[in-house]
Amino acid sequence: MIRRFTIVRFWNRRITRSLSEDPAVAVIHGFLEGLILVWYLKCLRALLLGIAIVVPAAAATPEAETRDPFDTGRYVPSSPGVRWQSPFELPRVPDAPGAPSPSTDRPLSLPELTEFALQNNPRTRQAWYATRAAAAAIGIERSDDFPQITASLSVQRSESGSQTGNQNPWLTRYGPAVTLSYLLFDFGAGDSRVQAVEYQALAAALTQNRVLQDVVFQVEQAYFRMLGTERLVQANELFLKSVSTSLDATQRRLEGGLATVADVYRAETQVAQGQLNLTRSRGELEKARGALASAVGLPVNATLSVQTFQGAPRVQEITESLNEILKRAKLNRPDLVAAEAQTLSARALADAAAKSTLPSITIDAASGRNFYNGDRPFTDTNSILLNLRIPIFTGFQHTYTVRQAEARAAQAEASRDILYRQTELDVWQSYYDVQTAAGGVASTEVQVRAAQQTAEATLARYQSGFGSLLDLITAQVEESNARVQRIQSFLDWFTAVARLNFAIGASDKTSYPVQIR
């Protein structure tokens, strides 16, 4: 209570003295003394809080271990096996930016879907902003090419005692100041850092190109998968129709005494299997439609009308040799070139770290004017400083900094080599996937034609009273399997060609795709 009265009396005395001076100065005095009072109270509060925290902790009591003055325990569940419940309202996740749905008055082609995806898939937007951030880093690093100029305005209120024991009156000092700092020479360390961020910006731009290719490849995969699943639904519908016809024929033969009840049960089993296959394929079709909608940047429940292919794909022969394709992949794959840019950036950073041990020259300048309360005239302060900085000993910090930068550069080179080997493997596997798929399309066409003729002939024999139900079921199953294998061969061919173009860095058509005839 005594302390509080002393503070109030001190405050009133300062206000009274300030009011006897110039009104403008009195306002400044009052403002400064108010800040001093607030600062004093905050320091006193922090001191008391510190005593309340430190003293129990020093006593090592169980209460000190559970004390939580900032209530951090609200972010931790009560025990390892208990689910955390938020004591406050959680932030709400906003809906993704909506893209206008493409025109539904006609089926969309694959190029149209691809163009729509490049404009609306959030991955392209994410990569684009990454390139902008990397490009801005160049400007940040190049800012050292210009002097750093700072303006300030300060106000100081002070009171001191002399060596003779006399108390000097309160002094108010205020005024503007301008400082300048400029790096004149650093043996090229700054240039190396600029070169490093330029290579990083190049890597970010090339990474965006690879993201665009990846989006195109995803759309192609989803598109062909959806078309293949549609054909699979059609094949299962034909199989269900075929086994239903067999069931009708078996029931008629049972009525005529030419079949047994077991034959009917066996035919009903095939009908149930056909219905199950059709149900599963329709579910896969809905999943494929959702995957395609997501790939082009639309909600999964968006309705897309796409063009379908009729008949067998035009299987063509690759005219380029495998070595030529591998050479193109090395030159054209954006992520591989981006890995090389990352390596060059790491080397530039290592060079900058090595040059940071060399001297540097800077120039600093300052200019300011101080005003005082009362009738005292203002004073000007001006200074200029040329500084030569020579690192002598930093506790081996520079040694380990250079060593770390060199290791990271070597790590970047190893990452680039890993990606190069993976690129070779991707091209190699995709090349032979195309060759295998081409042979599969031709063989499955023959297989479907033969199985279809066999099933038709077997059904005719069975309806005429000849042949067994087992032969008919076997022929129908073989026909269905042949249709499924043909659909899979179509899907394999389209996907293999898309994967090969993606492997060589040509899926977005910025580089010409693999040459076929």
Backbone torsions as a table, in degrees:
resi	resn	phi	psi	omega
1	MET	NA	-41.7	177.7
2	ILE	-63.3	-39.4	-178.8
3	ARG	-65.3	-40.5	179.2
4	ARG	-64.1	-41.0	179.4
5	PHE	-64.0	-37.4	179.1
6	THR	-64.3	-41.4	179.6
7	ILE	-64.4	-43.9	-179.9
8	VAL	-64.4	-42.1	179.8
9	ARG	-64.6	-39.9	177.2
10	PHE	-62.7	-43.2	-179.6
11	TRP	-62.7	-45.7	180.0
12	ASN	-63.4	-38.4	179.3
13	ARG	-64.4	-40.3	-179.7
14	ARG	-66.6	-40.1	179.6
15	ILE	-64.2	-42.2	-180.0
16	THR	-62.3	-43.3	179.7
17	ARG	-66.1	-37.5	-177.8
18	SER	-67.8	-37.3	-177.8
19	LEU	-67.8	-22.6	178.4
20	SER	-77.9	-9.3	-179.4
21	GLU	-95.0	-166.2	177.2
22	ASP	-61.4	139.7	-177.0
23	PRO	-58.4	-42.3	-179.5
24	ALA	-64.4	-42.4	179.0
25	VAL	-67.0	-35.3	179.8
26	ALA	-62.6	-38.5	178.0
27	VAL	-63.2	-44.3	178.9
28	ILE	-62.7	-43.0	179.1
29	HIS	-60.0	-45.7	-179.4
30	GLY	-63.6	-40.2	179.5
31	PHE	-63.9	-44.2	-179.3
32	LEU	-65.8	-42.6	-179.9
33	GLU	-67.2	-32.4	174.0
34	GLY	-64.4	-41.6	176.2
35	LEU	-62.1	-39.4	178.9
36	ILE	-63.0	-42.1	179.9
37	LEU	-64.2	-44.9	179.6
38	VAL	-63.3	-42.4	178.8
39	TRP	-62.4	-39.8	179.2
40	TYR	-62.6	-44.9	-179.0
41	LEU	-66.1	-38.1	178.1
42	LYS	-65.8	-40.4	178.2
43	CYS	-64.0	-40.3	178.7
44	LEU	-64.8	-40.5	178.7
45	ARG	-65.6	-43.4	178.7
46	ALA	-63.5	-36.9	178.6
47	LEU	-64.6	-45.5	179.3
48	LEU	-64.3	-39.4	178.1
49	LEU	-65.5	-39.0	178.2
50	GLY	-64.3	-40.1	177.9
51	ILE	-64.0	-39.1	-179.4
52	ALA	-66.6	-27.3	-178.4
53	ILE	-89.9	-44.0	-171.3
54	VAL	-75.6	-40.2	-175.7
55	VAL	-62.1	-47.8	176.5
56	PRO	-63.7	-35.4	179.5
57	ALA	-66.1	-38.4	179.3
58	ALA	-66.6	-30.2	178.4
59	ALA	-75.5	-9.8	176.9
60	ALA	56.5	44.1	177.8
61	THR	-88.9	157.2	176.5
62	PRO	-58.7	-28.9	179.5
63	GLU	-66.9	-30.7	-179.4
64	ALA	-66.6	-32.3	-179.0
65	GLU	-72.2	-26.8	-178.3
66	THR	-101.8	-2.1	-178.7
67	ARG	-67.1	133.1	-177.9
68	ASP	-140.4	78.8	-175.6
69	PRO	-65.7	-22.3	-178.3
70	PHE	-103.1	9.0	174.8
71	ASP	56.1	45.5	177.1
72	THR	-75.1	-15.9	-179.1
73	GLY	-67.4	-12.4	179.5
74	ARG	-69.9	-15.7	177.8
75	TYR	-94.9	7.1	-176.4
76	VAL	-126.8	132.4	175.2
77	PRO	-65.8	161.8	-175.3
78	SER	-67.4	-26.5	179.3
79	SER	-154.5	166.3	-176.7
80	PRO	-60.7	-30.6	-175.9
81	GLY	-96.0	12.2	-177.2
82	VAL	-109.2	135.9	178.2
83	ARG	-72.8	137.5	-179.4
84	TRP	-75.0	131.3	176.8
85	GLN	-111.7	126.4	-176.4
86	SER	-71.8	128.0	176.8
87	PRO	-81.0	-3.2	-179.8
88	PHE	-134.8	170.3	-178.9
89	GLU	-72.1	128.1	-178.9
90	LEU	-77.1	150.5	176.5
91	PRO	-64.5	143.4	-178.4
92	ARG	-92.2	134.1	178.6
93	VAL	-79.2	120.7	-179.2
94	PRO	-72.8	159.4	175.4
95	ASP	-67.8	146.9	177.2
96	ALA	-64.1	147.1	178.9
97	PRO	-54.6	128.2	-177.8
98	GLY	-78.7	137.8	177.1
99	ALA	-104.8	141.1	177.5
100	PRO	-63.4	131.4	-178.9
101	SER	-65.2	143.0	178.7
102	PRO	-66.9	164.5	-178.0
103	SER	-61.7	135.2	-179.7
104	THR	-107.9	10.0	-179.4
105	ASP	-76.9	-11.7	178.1
106	ARG	-151.8	155.1	177.8
107	PRO	-65.1	142.3	-178.7
108	LEU	-90.5	140.9	176.7
109	SER	-85.2	168.4	178.3
110	LEU	-61.6	-44.0	176.4
111	PRO	-59.5	-36.9	179.2
112	GLU	-68.1	-40.7	176.7
113	LEU	-63.5	-39.4	-179.8
114	THR	-65.0	-44.7	179.2
115	GLU	-63.4	-39.2	177.6
116	PHE	-64.0	-40.3	-180.0
117	ALA	-65.5	-39.8	-179.8
118	LEU	-64.1	-25.6	-179.5
119	GLN	-90.1	-21.8	-169.4
120	ASN	-125.2	-14.0	178.6
121	ASN	-68.5	128.3	-176.9
122	PRO	-64.0	-19.9	178.6
123	ARG	-65.8	-35.3	177.9
124	THR	-67.2	-37.9	178.0
125	ARG	-67.6	-39.6	177.8
126	GLN	-61.6	-45.4	179.9
127	ALA	-66.3	-35.9	-179.9
128	TRP	-65.9	-42.4	177.7
129	TYR	-67.6	-30.6	175.1
130	ALA	-63.9	-39.0	177.5
131	THR	-67.1	-37.3	178.0
132	ARG	-64.6	-41.1	178.4
133	ALA	-64.2	-41.5	179.3
134	ALA	-66.3	-37.5	178.1
135	ALA	-68.0	-36.8	177.9
136	ALA	-65.0	-29.2	178.2
137	ALA	-61.8	-30.3	176.9
138	ILE	-63.9	-45.8	178.7
139	GLY	-62.3	-37.4	178.1
140	ILE	-62.9	-44.2	-178.6
141	GLU	-71.3	-34.2	179.9
142	ARG	-76.3	-7.6	-179.9
143	SER	-63.8	-22.5	177.5
144	ASP	-69.3	-11.3	176.3
145	ASP	-72.6	-12.5	-179.2
146	PHE	-116.2	154.8	176.3
147	PRO	-68.3	148.3	177.3
148	GLN	-96.7	114.5	-176.1
149	ILE	-113.7	130.2	-177.8
150	THR	-131.3	133.7	174.7
151	ALA	-108.8	145.0	-179.1
152	SER	-143.9	156.6	176.2
153	LEU	-134.7	119.0	-174.1
154	SER	-120.4	149.7	175.2
155	VAL	-132.7	127.9	-177.1
156	GLN	-129.8	135.8	177.0
157	ARG	-126.6	118.7	-173.3
158	SER	-140.7	156.9	176.7
159	GLU	-144.0	136.8	-177.1
160	SER	-144.6	165.4	177.3
161	GLY	-110.2	146.7	179.2
162	SER	-85.3	171.3	179.6
163	GLN	-69.7	-19.6	179.1
164	THR	-83.9	-3.0	179.8
165	GLY	95.9	-2.8	177.9
166	ASN	-81.0	146.7	179.3
167	GLN	-93.2	120.7	176.7
168	ASN	-75.7	145.6	-179.6
169	PRO	-68.8	162.6	176.7
170	TRP	-61.2	139.6	-178.9
171	LEU	-125.4	125.9	176.8
172	THR	-105.1	127.0	-179.1
173	ARG	-129.3	131.7	178.8
174	TYR	-153.0	157.1	179.6
175	GLY	161.2	166.0	-179.9
176	PRO	-88.7	163.1	176.7
177	ALA	-153.6	151.2	178.0
178	VAL	-130.9	130.6	178.4
179	THR	-121.5	148.9	-179.8
180	LEU	-133.9	135.8	176.6
181	SER	-137.0	134.5	-174.9
182	TYR	-146.9	130.4	177.2
183	LEU	-86.6	118.7	-177.2
184	LEU	-87.8	-41.9	-173.9
185	PHE	-157.4	135.0	178.2
186	ASP	-141.6	24.6	178.1
187	PHE	61.6	28.8	174.7
188	GLY	84.5	8.0	178.9
189	ALA	-63.6	-42.2	178.1
190	GLY	-64.7	-38.4	177.8
191	ASP	-62.9	-37.6	178.3
192	SER	-66.4	-38.7	177.8
193	ARG	-67.0	-38.5	176.4
194	VAL	-63.3	-42.2	178.4
195	GLN	-62.4	-36.8	179.9
196	ALA	-64.2	-46.5	-178.5
197	VAL	-71.1	-28.0	175.3
198	GLU	-66.4	-40.3	175.7
199	TYR	-66.6	-34.8	177.2
200	GLN	-67.3	-38.1	175.9
201	ALA	-65.2	-38.6	176.4
202	LEU	-62.8	-42.7	178.6
203	ALA	-63.2	-38.6	179.2
204	ALA	-65.7	-40.4	178.7
205	ALA	-65.0	-41.1	178.7
206	LEU	-69.2	-34.4	176.4
207	THR	-64.0	-37.3	175.8
208	GLN	-62.7	-40.7	176.4
209	ASN	-59.2	-40.3	178.7
210	ARG	-67.7	-35.1	176.5
211	VAL	-63.4	-41.3	177.4
212	LEU	-60.8	-42.8	177.8
213	GLN	-63.7	-38.2	179.6
214	ASP	-66.8	-39.1	177.4
215	VAL	-63.2	-42.9	177.7
216	VAL	-60.4	-44.0	-179.0
217	PHE	-64.7	-39.4	177.6
218	GLN	-63.0	-41.9	178.8
219	VAL	-63.9	-43.0	179.2
220	GLU	-61.8	-45.6	179.0
221	GLN	-61.1	-47.3	-179.4
222	ALA	-64.3	-38.4	-179.7
223	TYR	-63.7	-50.6	-178.8
224	PHE	-67.7	-34.0	177.6
225	ARG	-66.0	-40.8	179.0
226	MET	-65.5	-43.1	178.6
227	LEU	-64.1	-41.1	177.9
228	GLY	-63.8	-38.1	179.4
229	THR	-69.1	-35.2	175.2
230	GLU	-61.5	-43.3	177.8
231	ARG	-65.7	-33.1	177.8
232	LEU	-66.9	-38.6	176.4
233	VAL	-62.1	-42.9	178.1
234	GLN	-62.5	-41.2	178.6
235	ALA	-64.4	-39.8	178.8
236	ASN	-70.0	-32.3	174.5
237	GLU	-65.3	-40.5	176.5
238	LEU	-64.4	-40.1	178.9
239	PHE	-64.6	-42.4	179.2
240	LEU	-64.2	-39.3	177.4
241	LYS	-64.9	-39.3	-179.1
242	SER	-66.3	-46.4	-178.4
243	VAL	-71.3	-28.1	175.7
244	SER	-66.8	-38.5	175.5
245	THR	-62.9	-40.4	178.0
246	SER	-63.7	-38.1	178.7
247	LEU	-64.5	-42.0	177.6
248	ASP	-62.2	-42.7	179.6
249	ALA	-64.5	-38.6	-179.9
250	THR	-67.0	-38.7	178.5
251	GLN	-66.2	-37.8	177.4
252	ARG	-66.8	-39.8	177.8
253	ARG	-66.9	-32.0	176.7
254	LEU	-65.5	-39.9	177.9
255	GLU	-65.2	-30.0	179.3
256	GLY	-89.7	1.7	179.1
257	GLY	79.5	15.4	-179.0
258	LEU	-100.5	-2.7	179.2
259	ALA	-139.2	164.2	-178.8
260	THR	-107.3	167.9	176.4
261	VAL	-62.8	-34.1	178.0
262	ALA	-61.5	-35.9	177.0
263	ASP	-63.8	-39.2	178.5
264	VAL	-64.3	-44.8	178.4
265	TYR	-60.7	-39.8	179.4
266	ARG	-65.3	-39.1	177.8
267	ALA	-68.3	-39.4	176.6
268	GLU	-64.2	-34.1	176.5
269	THR	-62.4	-41.6	178.5
270	GLN	-66.3	-36.1	177.0
271	VAL	-65.0	-43.3	178.2
272	ALA	-63.1	-39.3	177.8
273	GLN	-64.7	-39.5	177.4
274	GLY	-63.4	-41.5	177.3
275	GLN	-64.1	-38.7	178.3
276	LEU	-65.1	-44.6	179.0
277	ASN	-62.0	-39.1	179.5
278	LEU	-66.9	-41.0	178.9
279	THR	-62.9	-43.8	179.7
280	ARG	-65.0	-42.9	-179.1
281	SER	-66.4	-35.2	176.3
282	ARG	-67.0	-37.1	174.7
283	GLY	-63.7	-41.8	177.1
284	GLU	-64.3	-32.5	178.3
285	LEU	-65.9	-42.3	177.7
286	GLU	-64.0	-38.5	177.2
287	LYS	-64.4	-40.2	179.3
288	ALA	-66.0	-38.1	177.1
289	ARG	-64.7	-40.7	176.9
290	GLY	-64.3	-39.2	178.5
291	ALA	-64.8	-39.6	178.5
292	LEU	-66.9	-42.7	178.7
293	ALA	-62.0	-41.4	178.2
294	SER	-66.5	-37.4	-178.9
295	ALA	-65.6	-32.9	-179.7
296	VAL	-88.9	0.7	175.8
297	GLY	93.2	22.7	178.8
298	LEU	-113.0	162.1	173.3
299	PRO	-59.5	152.0	-174.9
300	VAL	-64.7	-22.8	-179.6
301	ASN	-92.2	8.9	178.3
302	ALA	-69.9	146.3	-179.9
303	THR	-95.5	125.1	179.3
304	LEU	-122.9	131.8	174.2
305	SER	-106.6	117.5	-174.4
306	VAL	-121.5	156.9	176.9
307	GLN	-74.6	141.0	177.6
308	THR	-108.6	160.1	177.9
309	PHE	-99.6	145.2	179.6
310	GLN	-112.5	133.5	178.6
311	GLY	78.5	-169.2	-177.1
312	ALA	-81.7	149.7	177.3
313	PRO	-67.5	156.3	177.7
314	ARG	-81.7	93.6	-179.1
315	VAL	-77.5	126.0	-177.7
316	GLN	-126.4	160.3	-176.2
317	GLU	-91.4	139.5	176.6
318	ILE	-75.3	126.0	-177.3
319	THR	-92.3	-19.7	179.4
320	GLU	-83.1	147.3	175.9
321	SER	-77.6	161.0	-179.2
322	LEU	-64.1	-36.7	178.8
323	ASN	-64.0	-38.9	178.0
324	GLU	-65.8	-39.1	179.2
325	ILE	-66.3	-40.5	177.7
326	LEU	-63.0	-39.7	179.0
327	LYS	-65.5	-39.9	177.7
328	ARG	-64.2	-38.3	179.5
329	ALA	-63.7	-38.6	179.6
330	LYS	-64.9	-33.7	-177.5
331	LEU	-86.9	-30.3	-166.9
332	ASN	-108.1	-19.2	-176.7
333	ARG	-70.2	117.0	-176.2
334	PRO	-61.4	-38.2	-178.0
335	ASP	-68.5	-29.8	177.6
336	LEU	-71.1	-42.6	175.7
337	VAL	-66.5	-35.9	176.9
338	ALA	-63.6	-36.9	176.8
339	ALA	-63.8	-38.4	175.6
340	GLU	-65.6	-39.3	176.9
341	ALA	-64.1	-38.6	175.8
342	GLN	-63.1	-37.5	177.5
343	THR	-64.5	-44.5	178.8
344	LEU	-65.1	-35.7	176.7
345	SER	-64.3	-43.0	178.4
346	ALA	-64.2	-37.3	177.2
347	ARG	-65.9	-39.6	177.8
348	ALA	-65.2	-38.6	176.5
349	LEU	-65.8	-37.0	176.3
350	ALA	-64.8	-39.2	177.6
351	ASP	-65.5	-40.2	177.4
352	ALA	-64.8	-37.8	178.0
353	ALA	-64.9	-38.5	178.4
354	ALA	-67.1	-37.6	-178.8
355	LYS	-76.6	-16.1	179.8
356	SER	-69.0	-14.1	176.8
357	THR	-82.1	-6.3	-179.2
358	LEU	-90.1	162.4	-179.1
359	PRO	-64.8	161.5	175.6
360	SER	-141.2	151.2	-177.8
361	ILE	-120.4	128.3	178.4
362	THR	-130.2	157.2	175.5
363	ILE	-125.8	133.5	-179.7
364	ASP	-127.1	139.0	178.9
365	ALA	-139.5	150.4	179.8
366	ALA	-147.1	146.5	177.4
367	SER	-147.8	134.9	-177.9
368	GLY	-155.9	167.0	178.3
369	ARG	-137.2	131.2	-178.0
370	ASN	-111.7	131.8	174.5
371	PHE	-110.1	150.1	-175.4
372	TYR	-127.4	159.2	176.4
373	ASN	-75.0	162.5	-179.2
374	GLY	79.0	-149.5	-177.3
375	ASP	-99.5	11.9	-178.9
376	ARG	-70.4	136.0	179.1
377	PRO	-73.6	158.7	177.7
378	PHE	-73.4	161.4	177.7
379	THR	-128.9	147.6	177.1
380	ASP	-108.0	142.9	175.3
381	THR	-125.2	129.4	179.2
382	ASN	-138.1	140.0	179.4
383	SER	-153.2	154.0	174.3
384	ILE	-143.2	137.6	-173.9
385	LEU	-136.7	127.0	172.7
386	LEU	-104.9	118.2	-170.0
387	ASN	-117.1	126.6	172.6
388	LEU	-106.3	113.6	-178.4
389	ARG	-100.5	122.8	-178.4
390	ILE	-123.5	104.3	177.0
391	PRO	-65.9	126.7	179.4
392	ILE	-111.6	-54.4	179.4
393	PHE	-148.4	126.4	-179.4
394	THR	-124.5	29.0	-178.6
395	GLY	67.7	32.5	-179.9
396	PHE	66.7	17.2	179.2
397	GLN	-63.4	-46.0	-179.6
398	HIS	-62.9	-37.1	-179.7
399	THR	-60.1	-47.4	-178.2
400	TYR	-76.7	-26.9	175.8
401	THR	-65.1	-45.2	177.6
402	VAL	-64.5	-42.0	-179.8
403	ARG	-62.8	-40.4	178.5
404	GLN	-65.4	-43.2	-179.4
405	ALA	-64.4	-39.9	177.9
406	GLU	-64.7	-39.6	179.2
407	ALA	-66.2	-38.9	178.8
408	ARG	-68.9	-33.4	175.9
409	ALA	-65.8	-42.5	177.2
410	ALA	-65.6	-34.8	176.8
411	GLN	-65.2	-40.4	177.6
412	ALA	-63.0	-38.0	177.1
413	GLU	-64.6	-41.0	178.5
414	ALA	-65.2	-39.2	177.7
415	SER	-63.9	-39.4	177.4
416	ARG	-63.5	-42.4	-180.0
417	ASP	-65.6	-37.3	177.3
418	ILE	-62.1	-45.4	179.5
419	LEU	-64.0	-35.9	179.1
420	TYR	-64.8	-44.0	177.9
421	ARG	-65.2	-38.5	177.8
422	GLN	-66.3	-34.9	176.6
423	THR	-63.7	-44.3	177.1
424	GLU	-58.8	-44.0	-179.3
425	LEU	-65.7	-41.2	178.9
426	ASP	-61.0	-45.5	179.8
427	VAL	-64.6	-44.1	-178.8
428	TRP	-59.4	-50.3	-178.5
429	GLN	-66.5	-41.7	-179.2
430	SER	-65.8	-37.1	179.1
431	TYR	-60.0	-47.3	-178.5
432	TYR	-78.4	-21.8	171.1
433	ASP	-64.2	-39.8	177.3
434	VAL	-64.2	-43.6	179.6
435	GLN	-62.1	-43.2	-179.6
436	THR	-66.5	-43.1	-179.0
437	ALA	-64.5	-35.7	178.9
438	ALA	-62.2	-44.1	177.0
439	GLY	-67.1	-32.7	-179.6
440	GLY	-67.6	-37.1	179.4
441	VAL	-62.2	-44.6	-179.1
442	ALA	-65.5	-43.4	-176.8
443	SER	-70.6	-36.9	-179.0
444	THR	-71.3	-27.6	175.7
445	GLU	-62.4	-44.9	178.0
446	VAL	-65.0	-41.2	-178.3
447	GLN	-63.6	-42.6	-179.8
448	VAL	-66.1	-42.8	-179.1
449	ARG	-62.5	-43.6	179.9
450	ALA	-68.0	-42.8	-179.1
451	ALA	-66.3	-36.4	179.3
452	GLN	-66.3	-43.8	178.3
453	GLN	-64.5	-39.1	178.5
454	THR	-64.0	-43.2	-179.3
455	ALA	-65.5	-39.9	179.0
456	GLU	-65.2	-43.3	179.8
457	ALA	-66.5	-40.6	-179.2
458	THR	-67.3	-39.0	177.8
459	LEU	-65.6	-40.0	178.1
460	ALA	-63.1	-42.9	178.2
461	ARG	-62.6	-41.6	-177.7
462	TYR	-68.0	-39.6	178.6
463	GLN	-67.9	-24.0	178.5
464	SER	-85.6	-1.3	178.9
465	GLY	96.4	3.3	177.9
466	PHE	-109.3	158.5	179.3
467	GLY	79.3	165.0	-176.9
468	SER	-106.9	160.5	176.7
469	LEU	-64.9	-34.6	179.2
470	LEU	-61.3	-41.9	177.7
471	ASP	-63.1	-40.0	-179.7
472	LEU	-65.8	-44.9	179.8
473	ILE	-63.4	-41.0	179.5
474	THR	-61.9	-43.2	180.0
475	ALA	-65.7	-40.4	179.5
476	GLN	-66.7	-40.8	178.5
477	VAL	-64.9	-42.0	179.1
478	GLU	-64.4	-37.5	177.3
479	GLU	-65.0	-42.6	178.8
480	SER	-64.0	-43.5	178.7
481	ASN	-63.2	-37.8	178.8
482	ALA	-65.0	-39.6	177.8
483	ARG	-64.7	-42.9	179.5
484	VAL	-63.0	-41.8	179.5
485	GLN	-66.1	-35.0	177.1
486	ARG	-66.6	-42.8	177.0
487	ILE	-61.1	-42.0	179.3
488	GLN	-65.1	-35.8	178.7
489	SER	-67.0	-37.6	175.4
490	PHE	-62.2	-47.2	-179.7
491	LEU	-62.5	-41.0	178.6
492	ASP	-62.0	-40.2	-178.4
493	TRP	-65.8	-51.1	-179.2
494	PHE	-62.1	-43.5	-178.6
495	THR	-67.6	-38.3	-179.8
496	ALA	-65.2	-41.1	178.1
497	VAL	-65.5	-42.2	178.5
498	ALA	-64.3	-39.2	179.8
499	ARG	-68.4	-36.4	178.8
500	LEU	-66.2	-44.1	177.1
501	ASN	-63.5	-36.5	176.6
502	PHE	-67.3	-37.1	-178.9
503	ALA	-66.9	-32.1	-179.4
504	ILE	-94.0	1.3	178.2
505	GLY	81.1	33.7	-177.5
506	ALA	-126.8	16.0	-176.1
507	SER	-70.5	-25.0	178.5
508	ASP	-92.2	8.8	176.0
509	LYS	66.1	12.3	173.0
510	THR	-70.8	-28.6	170.5
511	SER	-115.7	147.1	-175.5
512	TYR	-64.7	139.2	-177.5
513	PRO	-69.7	177.5	-179.1
514	VAL	-59.6	138.1	-175.7
515	GLN	-82.2	125.9	178.9
516	ILE	-131.7	163.5	177.1
517	ARG	-145.4	NA	NA
